[in-house]
Each structure stands twice: as structure tokens, then as C-alpha cells.
């Protein structure tokens, strides 16, 4: 299984430096959010010329680091309609250019009525929210199909697709058959202090609902401290990765394993490798 990191968790700089560092750290590839990671690049429509794409791709690939997944995150229910249009245009443009990067997927989330805070708002958990998100993302499967790639969305408790069932409903309604819709599974994002003990059930629901259509998993671990969920190195928290990772390996062998804001990267990477790439296997 391929293990990825977000390059902006390494820092911001040239694609060559980011690719070299990702390789040195031991990663196979990256989930690339261009504007956050590559110095001097916005990733906005019109900026991804052949030369720019080639320079970025070669910067990573020359170090044996792939770019199987692009990030083009935007808030589809932001109160500023100009931001929504700009985000949707950027997402669509990333779909059109993804294959040139060597990417199969372009990821985003489903937003919040809290605008730039991307946090829980009761309005997120309404049919109005579902329909608003659906309207913005409905054109994307066709663009993905024309580009030979797939869109990939992830849900979160504080966002409009606040449970796995709603994200599956969205997928079914905008891309029946799920030919060009894929899922990013981030179990931590579905959790809060009131439901985190249900994490194994949420994981199981994701595995069943999204079966065969999972592009990747965001890996995060956590502990509970003073009534809050706090990040911990992978395998040193209470998420349950010792149980989850073997199942992922068995049922989703082609899924990407993506480090996202992971604490203690070296120890976390050793832990993940010990399960998905055991030395004596």
C-alpha cells in the first residue's frame, strides 16, 4: 500500500525540495494542495500551464515520489457566492489537469455555514445544506469523466455531509453507479467528544457504505485530555489503528494511506509500515 503525506505538512518550498524531503522521510507520494505547498504557485485556473505542471510533477517524481491525489478544498456553502464560484472553478480545473500530474483523484470537503471556520453549525445538518452541496458538486462527475479521473470527497461531523450515510447519498445522486466519484475516509473527522467511543462503528459503516470506491484514508490518532480530542502519534492513541489497518489492507489494498497533520512522523510511519509492510511478510 502506498503511504502519502501532505507536502505542506513538510513546509512550503519548491517541488524539488518537497519531493526530496518526502522521499527522505520515507513516503511514496503526496496529497498535493498546490497553493499550500509549492512556493509561488496559486493553483488557480489559468495558472496550471504545461510548463508549470511539468515542473511540479518532475520535482516530485525525480525523487521517486508520486502525486496520486490533488487537494482542491473549498467551502461549497460559503456565504460569499464569489468564493463558492471561485472554489468550484478551481476544483473543476484541478480535475482537468489531474492526469498531467499523474493524479487519479481530486479531493475536497463538503463545507460549513460557518464560512472560513469550517466548524459545526446546526444549519449544516439540514436538507437545505445537502441540496446546496449537491448543486455545487453535481457538474463534477462529468468533468472528471471527460478528464479520465475521479472526484473524491470526505465527510466530517462539523460539515454538511456530517455522517457517512449522507456522503453516500450525495455520491449516488450526482454519480449513479459511482463511476467517477470516490471517497476519502477520515474517521477522526467524524468524531467529537460526544461520539468518539463509536469510532469502530463509524469505521465499519464507512467500509460497508463506500466499499470498492475508497480512494484513500486520512490517518490520525488521538487521546482524550480535559474533555477534548487531541492528536497523538499513530498507534499511540485510542483510535484503534491496530485493528483498522489490517482490515484496510485486506479489503482496500489499493487505497492510499495519507498522513494528515500527524504527530511524530517517524514513529507514526514506523507503526504504519509494521502493519501494512511487515518485514517478514
Secondary structure, DSSP 8 states (H G I E B T S, - for coil): --EEE-GGGT-SB-HHHHHHHHHHHT-SEEEE-HHHHBTT----TT---HHHHHHHHHHHHTTT-EEEEEE----TT-S-HHHHHHHHHHHHHHHHHHHHHT-SEEEEE---TTGGG----GGGGSHHHHHHHHHHHTTHHHHHHHHT-EEEEE--TTSSS-SHHHHHHHHHHHSTT-SSEEEEE-GGGG--TTTGGGHHHHHHHHHHHTTT-EEEEEE-EEEEETTEEEEE-TTSSSS-HHHHHHHHHHH-TT-EEEE-S-SSHHHHHHHHHHHHS-TT-
